[in-house]
Each structure stands twice: as C-alpha cells, then as structure tokens.
Amino acid sequence: MESKNNIVEGNNNELNKAGYIIALVSVFFYTLITGGFSDGIIGAIASFIGGGIIPFLLSFVISLFVKKEKTFGKILGIITPSLLILSYIGQSLNQ
C-alpha cells in the first residue's frame, strides 16, 4: 500500500514540474507573439513578468481552496495558457 502512495506522489511531483514548465513556456510565447521583445530587453522582461503575474495570483488563490496538497503547479499549468490565450484574443480584437 505504501509503494502505491509513493508512485502517486511521484506522479504528482512530475505533474507539478510539468505545470511550471508549461506556464513558463506559455508566458515566453505570449511575450514573443505580442511583441514584447521589440521594446528591448527591459520591455521583454516587463512583458514576461506582466504576462505571468495574474495567472500566478489566480492559481495561488485557487490552490488555497483545493483540498489536495501540492497541486499549485498543475493549476498554474492549466490557468496560464488559458488566460494568455484569452488575453491575446482580447488584444487582437481591440486593434
């Protein structure tokens, strides 16, 4: 029984790591697509931070209400691409 819990916990850690990677890659592509690199390195850094701060805060609030432990990475990996796609759609409709 204990080995099954270790396997599930190991998969949980891998999913959390994958969630963090998905979030970082999503923010990088969002910065690349929206032209954050055209403003120089400072603009790229600001766009990268700005693209990631709202999904990070929203994921943090959601993870406070989830009963399972260590789910922040999974939630971040789901929320970040979703919000950034919606953000890009909103920006492209506004132009």
C-alpha positions, 0 to 999 in steps of 0.5 A: 500500500505504501509503494502505491502512495509513493508512485502517486506522489511521484506522479504528482511531483512530475505533474507539478514540474510539468505545470511550471514548465508549461506556464513558463513556456506559455508566458515566453510565447505570449511575450514573443507573439505580442511583441514584447521583445521589440521594446528591448530587453527591459520591455521583454522582461516587463512583458514576461513578468506582466504576462505571468503575474495574474495567472500566478495570483489566480492559481495561488488563490485557487490552490488555497481552496483545493483540498489536495496538497501540492497541486499549485503547479498543475493549476498554474499549468492549466490557468496560464495558457488559458488566460494568455490565450484569452488575453491575446484574443482580447488584444487582437480584437481591440486593434 
